[in-house]
Amino acid sequence: MGTWGAGNFDSDTAADHLGALADRLVSEVTEAMAGDPVELEPDEYWGTSVPCNLELLLLLVRQGWVGVTLPSPEVIRDWREVFLGVWERTIDELGPDTAYKDERRGVLRETFERLAEASEGAKGGASL
């Protein structure tokens, strides 16, 4: 077992733990994207949880800890197209006001894009 510092994430075991956590977040998004599109609607569990998982991955990446692996930017951008396609087809059924809808659309697009850019910075999904 290697340890390179006194921090909580400064060892091989901690990196393995962090990798398993990040892999779970990615696996959940992958499964949600491949599943029933109804589950991605804005008022459904994965319609809320997918962007949360992406944001959590971004937080982990920004820490610079060893062990976090991201999908390729292309995969992340494919997810964005699937997710936003469902969102655009279904959001009006919930009756949001225009300002909220525009702001939320921007937040969702930005979330996927920031993760794709983080992946590009990691050379297409390399461990960070």
QUIFEN-V896032 format. One record per residue. N is the residue number from 0. RES is the residue in three letters. PHI is phi in whole degrees, -180 to 180 (* if undefined). PSI is psi in whole degrees, 0 to 359 (* if undefined). Layout:
N/RES/PHI/PSI ; N/RES/PHI/PSI
This chain:
0/MET/*/130 ; 1/GLY/-100/139 ; 2/THR/-129/131 ; 3/TRP/-120/5 ; 4/GLY/-174/178 ; 5/ALA/-91/355 ; 6/GLY/-71/161 ; 7/ASN/-62/336 ; 8/PHE/-114/24 ; 9/ASP/-103/48 ; 10/SER/-155/162 ; 11/ASP/-60/319 ; 12/THR/-64/317 ; 13/ALA/-64/321 ; 14/ALA/-64/321 ; 15/ASP/-63/317 ; 16/HIS/-63/314 ; 17/LEU/-64/319 ; 18/GLY/-61/318 ; 19/ALA/-65/320 ; 20/LEU/-65/313 ; 21/ALA/-64/319 ; 22/ASP/-61/322 ; 23/ARG/-64/316 ; 24/LEU/-62/315 ; 25/VAL/-65/318 ; 26/SER/-62/319 ; 27/GLU/-62/317 ; 28/VAL/-65/315 ; 29/THR/-58/314 ; 30/GLU/-65/319 ; 31/ALA/-63/319 ; 32/MET/-68/329 ; 33/ALA/-89/351 ; 34/GLY/-88/199 ; 35/ASP/-66/121 ; 36/PRO/-57/335 ; 37/VAL/-58/326 ; 38/GLU/-69/346 ; 39/LEU/-95/357 ; 40/GLU/-61/152 ; 41/PRO/-57/334 ; 42/ASP/-101/13 ; 43/GLU/-105/164 ; 44/TYR/-53/306 ; 45/TRP/-72/339 ; 46/GLY/-65/335 ; 47/THR/-99/319 ; 48/SER/-74/328 ; 49/VAL/-59/307 ; 50/PRO/-61/327 ; 51/CYS/-63/315 ; 52/ASN/-61/319 ; 53/LEU/-63/317 ; 54/GLU/-65/320 ; 55/LEU/-63/319 ; 56/LEU/-60/318 ; 57/LEU/-61/318 ; 58/LEU/-62/318 ; 59/LEU/-65/316 ; 60/VAL/-61/317 ; 61/ARG/-65/338 ; 62/GLN/-72/338 ; 63/GLY/77/16 ; 64/TRP/-74/149 ; 65/VAL/-74/138 ; 66/GLY/121/343 ; 67/VAL/-87/123 ; 68/THR/-118/131 ; 69/LEU/-107/153 ; 70/PRO/-66/169 ; 71/SER/-66/157 ; 72/PRO/-58/325 ; 73/GLU/-64/319 ; 74/VAL/-63/315 ; 75/ILE/-63/319 ; 76/ARG/-71/328 ; 77/ASP/-65/318 ; 78/TRP/-58/316 ; 79/ARG/-57/315 ; 80/GLU/-64/317 ; 81/VAL/-64/309 ; 82/PHE/-62/310 ; 83/LEU/-69/331 ; 84/GLY/-61/314 ; 85/VAL/-65/315 ; 86/TRP/-59/312 ; 87/GLU/-63/323 ; 88/ARG/-73/340 ; 89/THR/-122/344 ; 90/ILE/-61/323 ; 91/ASP/-65/335 ; 92/GLU/-63/339 ; 93/LEU/-91/353 ; 94/GLY/69/39 ; 95/PRO/-74/156 ; 96/ASP/-76/160 ; 97/THR/-60/320 ; 98/ALA/-63/314 ; 99/TYR/-61/313 ; 100/LYS/-59/314 ; 101/ASP/-64/317 ; 102/GLU/-66/316 ; 103/ARG/-64/318 ; 104/ARG/-56/315 ; 105/GLY/-63/318 ; 106/VAL/-63/315 ; 107/LEU/-63/313 ; 108/ARG/-59/315 ; 109/GLU/-64/321 ; 110/THR/-62/311 ; 111/PHE/-62/318 ; 112/GLU/-68/320 ; 113/ARG/-62/321 ; 114/LEU/-68/319 ; 115/ALA/-61/317 ; 116/GLU/-66/322 ; 117/ALA/-63/321 ; 118/SER/-66/319 ; 119/GLU/-60/320 ; 120/GLY/-65/338 ; 121/ALA/-99/18 ; 122/LYS/62/52 ; 123/GLY/71/41 ; 124/GLY/107/6 ; 125/ALA/-67/160 ; 126/SER/-66/138 ; 127/LEU/-101/*
